Structure formats: structure tokens, C-alpha cells
């Protein structure tokens, strides 16, 4: 099924609505102001001025009114995607927390069907790096009610245990991505996505080498790309849900620590870690951090310096 999107001005949009008025249908969804269905195409207009055309005649009908919007993210590296990839039904995955000394690693996978794309955009989805933490927390629950998803949280105690056994961050992430994708596919069964897109953190060969001992490995129709949140909204939502899970875990750990835990791995992190060592001891610090980070030794040096 073809999908096309055009963006119209306030002046242009009424012309489209009048044209399809006799084919109007009821569609109760957030942001939808008009919907119609003709023999081979469904038409959905949104408050934002976007009009979505779906079906065999989508290209023809979209061409009546304007130019199809296309976004080509700059700097993305990885597999070559189909030209209309952004409008397809895709299962995407992303992770966060791997660069933070405090807190867990969280991975999310999310399936967005082609007919949900404009809806989730109306709910506020875009590149999560352009969204504030507060805004992501605000829209996360609405998104969860719309899409099929899985969120996995690897807490710091388990992280430190498997990392001490020689597991690299790459292997940890690969296994979590694979598990999250499998959980979404299980929920979707027997429906299958047109494609799967993984926000790339390792080359394909390396990624699958990490998974060589897993009993179930997701490989069919899988693409890898950096900046994947700009290539399909499924990855953008996965990024948001992973971030919100990470923030929730950080809030809980901050309460346990009695201090607001900073994100990242910079000098402020060392200072707070030092305070925690002095108040609660090294074992407690280890329970809420990724111990192999250089911040551990920096905090110890600060805590015990004369």
C-alpha cells in the first residue's frame, strides 16, 4: 500500500476537504479534522495541515494538491532504505543510558503501522534529541496507548555483574535490542512489520556476532542506520520510551541516594559520586552506577584525598 503526505496552508486545506466532501467518513482519532474514502484511497486531514493519502491511488490523489514531503536526514550512515521508508509499517528500536555513570541501560522497541504515522506525529513525536525530558514524559503515556511496544531496563546491579564477566556494552545492547524486538513481534503475531530498523551502534556483522549464542535472533527484514530516529517515527518513539524509562529509574535512584543524580559522565558526576561515598559508602555507590566507568576512580580520589 502506498502512503503519501502533503502539507497545505490554511487557505489550501478547505479546497481539499470540499473536493472529498461527498466521500466523507467518520474517523475518531486525535488531531483528525476530516477523513474520506474513495475507491482506491483513504484521505485523512490533520489540524497541522498535513493530509495523508493511503492506498493504490495515493500518489495520484496527493499529486492533485501539492508536493509530497520528504525528509532526508543529514549525516545518517548505514543501510540504504527504500525511498518511501518513512511511510511504511516499521518496527524500530533504540536505547539510552549507556553513556551515563548513574542509572540503568534502557532499550525500547516500537511498532508503528503506516496508518498510525500521522497520528503519532500529531501526538508530538519527532527526533527525541529535539525534545525536553519533561515533554517526552508528557507524551509517553499517550504514545503507549496507541502503539505496540516493549521497554527493557537493565539495572546497574545486573549491568555490573554481566560486565564483570567480560560482556562489552555492545554485546549488552545487542542482546537487549534483540529481546525487545522479539517481545514486540510476539505481541503483534501473526502480523509482521514491513521492515525492522535498529538505531545503529555496531556494524551488522558485529551486531550479529554478539547474538551468536542467543536461542532466537531477529534477522529478517532488518535495517541498521545511525540517526534512525529521523528515518522513521517507530525509532523516534522507541527513543522516547527508552528515555522516559531511564528518567523514571533515575528519579527512584535519586530518592535512594538522597541527592539528585546528574546524567552523563562529566565532572559534576564525580562530585556527586564523591558525596555519596562519604555519606553512604562505596558499596552503595557501586549499586547505582556503572562501576567500570572512569568516574568510579575519580570519585574515590576525591573522597579520600587528604
Residue pairs with C-beta under 8 A, 6 or more apart in sequence:
1 54
1 55
1 56
1 58
1 114
2 53
2 54
2 55
2 56
2 58
2 59
2 84
2 87
3 52
3 53
3 54
3 58
3 84
3 87
3 88
3 114
3 117
4 52
4 53
4 58
4 59
4 61
4 62
4 68
4 87
5 50
5 51
5 52
5 53
5 62
5 68
5 69
5 87
5 118
6 50
6 51
6 53
6 62
6 65
6 66
6 67
6 68
6 69
7 48
7 49
7 50
7 51
7 66
7 69
8 16
8 49
8 50
8 51
8 65
8 66
9 49
10 49
12 65
12 66
13 45
13 49
13 51
15 65
16 43
16 45
16 51
16 65
17 34
17 45
19 64
20 34
20 36
20 38
20 43
21 36
23 36
23 37
23 38
23 43
24 34
24 35
24 36
25 35
25 36
25 37
26 35
27 35
27 44
29 119
30 119
30 122
30 123
30 142
31 46
31 47
31 48
31 118
31 119
31 122
31 123
32 44
32 45
32 46
32 119
32 122
33 45
33 46
33 47
34 43
34 44
34 45
35 42
35 43
35 44
35 45
36 42
36 43
37 43
38 57
38 61
39 57
40 55
40 56
40 57
41 53
41 54
41 55
41 56
41 57
41 58
41 60
41 61
42 52
42 53
42 54
42 55
42 115
43 51
43 52
43 53
43 61
44 51
44 52
44 54
44 118
45 51
45 52
46 52
46 118
46 122
47 122
48 121
48 122
50 69
50 118
50 121
51 62
51 65
52 117
52 118
53 59
53 61
53 62
54 114
54 115
62 68
70 86
71 86
71 230
73 227
73 230
73 231
75 226
75 227
76 225
76 226
76 227
76 228
76 230
76 231
77 200
77 225
77 226
77 227
78 200
78 223
78 224
78 225
78 226
78 228
79 204
79 223
79 224
79 225
81 195
81 197
81 223
81 225
81 231
82 88
82 195
85 195
85 197
85 231
85 232
86 117
86 231
86 232
86 233
87 114
87 117
88 114
88 194
88 195
88 232
89 111
89 112
89 113
89 114
89 193
89 194
90 111
90 112
90 193
90 194
90 195
90 196
90 197
90 232
90 234
90 235
91 109
91 110
91 111
91 181
91 184
91 185
91 188
91 193
91 195
91 196
91 197
91 234
92 109
92 110
92 111
92 112
92 196
92 197
92 198
92 199
92 228
92 232
92 234
92 235
92 236
92 237
92 238
93 107
93 108
93 109
93 110
93 177
93 180
93 181
93 196
93 197
93 198
93 199
93 235
93 238
94 107
94 108
94 199
94 228
94 229
94 235
94 238
94 239
94 242
95 105
95 106
95 107
95 108
95 173
95 176
95 177
95 199
95 201
95 242
96 105
96 106
96 239
96 242
96 243
96 246
97 103
97 104
97 105
97 106
97 242
97 246
98 105
98 169
98 173
99 264
99 265
100 246
100 263
100 264
100 265
100 290
101 264
101 265
101 269
101 273
101 289
101 290
101 293
101 295
101 296
102 156
102 250
102 253
102 261
102 262
102 263
102 269
102 272
102 273
102 288
102 289
103 156
103 246
103 249
103 250
103 253
103 261
103 263
103 288
104 153
104 154
104 155
104 156
104 159
104 246
104 249
105 153
105 154
105 159
105 169
105 172
105 173
105 176
106 151
106 152
106 153
106 154
106 242
106 243
106 245
106 246
106 249
107 151
107 152
107 154
107 173
107 176
107 177
107 179
107 180
107 242
108 149
108 150
108 151
108 152
108 180
108 237
108 238
108 239
108 240
108 241
108 242
108 245
109 149
109 150
109 177
109 180
109 181
109 183
109 184
109 238
110 147
110 148
110 149
110 150
110 184
110 234
110 235
110 237
110 238
110 241
111 147
111 148
111 149
111 184
111 188
111 193
111 234
112 120
112 147
112 232
112 233
112 234
112 237
114 194
116 146
116 147
117 233
119 146
120 143
120 146
120 147
120 233
120 237
121 233
123 139
123 142
123 143
123 146
124 131
124 135
124 138
124 139
124 142
125 139
125 143
125 233
125 236
125 237
125 240
126 236
127 229
127 230
127 236
127 239
128 136
128 229
128 236
128 239
128 240
128 243
129 229
129 239
131 240
133 243
133 247
136 240
136 243
136 244
136 247
137 244
137 247
139 240
140 240
140 241
140 244
143 149
143 237
143 240
143 241
144 241
147 234
147 237
148 184
148 187
148 188
149 184
149 237
149 238
149 241
150 179
150 180
150 181
150 183
150 184
150 187
151 180
151 241
151 242
151 245
152 176
152 179
152 180
152 183
153 245
153 246
153 249
154 172
154 176
155 249
156 287
156 288
156 289
156 290
157 287
159 172
159 290
160 286
160 290
160 291
160 292
162 172
163 169
163 172
163 290
163 291
163 292
164 291
164 292
170 201
170 202
170 206
170 207
170 210
171 210
173 201
173 202
174 202
174 207
174 210
174 211
175 210
175 211
175 214
177 198
178 211
178 214
178 216
178 217
178 218
181 196
181 198
181 218
182 216
182 218
185 192
185 193
185 218
193 221
194 221
195 221
195 222
195 223
196 218
196 220
196 221
196 222
196 223
197 222
197 223
197 224
197 225
197 228
197 231
197 232
197 234
197 235
198 207
198 222
198 223
198 224
198 225
198 228
199 225
199 226
199 227
199 228
199 229
199 235
199 238
199 239
200 224
200 225
200 226
200 228
201 207
202 210
203 224
204 224
207 224
208 217
208 219
211 217
225 231
228 235
229 235
229 236
229 238
229 239
230 236
250 261
250 263
253 261
253 288
254 260
254 261
256 288
257 276
257 280
257 284
257 288
258 279
258 280
259 272
259 275
259 276
261 272
261 288
262 268
262 269
262 272
265 293
265 294
265 295
269 295
270 295
270 298
270 299
270 302
271 302
273 285
273 289
273 295
273 296
273 298
273 299
273 302
274 299
274 302
274 303
276 284
276 285
276 288
276 299
277 285
277 299
277 300
277 303
278 303
282 300
285 296
285 299
286 296
289 295
289 296
